[in-house]
Amino acid sequence: MLTYHSQGEDTQSLESTAVFLNRVMKKQHFSSGYMKWQYLDNPAGKAIAICAYDKGSIVGHYAAQPIISRIDGAEIPGLFI
C-alpha cells in the first residue's frame, strides 16, 4: 500500500530522495547537499515536496520550488514544478 509524506528535512531523508532521483533520472546529479540547497536553503523560500513510499522505499516524488523570475526588469515570484 502506498503512503505519502512530506519531504523530510534531515540529511538521511534528503539523501534517500537524492538516490531515488539519480536512479529515476539516470544521472548522478543529486546529493543530500544539493537537495538541501534546492529545497531548504533556496533564497526564494522553502520547497514543498511529497514522497510516495511503498514498503518503506521511495517510489515517487513531486516538488514545487519557489523561484524569482525577472521579466521586463520586474522580479516576479513563481514556482518551478
Beta strands, then each sheet from edge to edge (+ up, - down):
strand 1: 2-6
strand 2: 48-54
strand 3: 57-71
strand 4: 74-80
sheet 1: 1+ 2- 3+ 4-
end
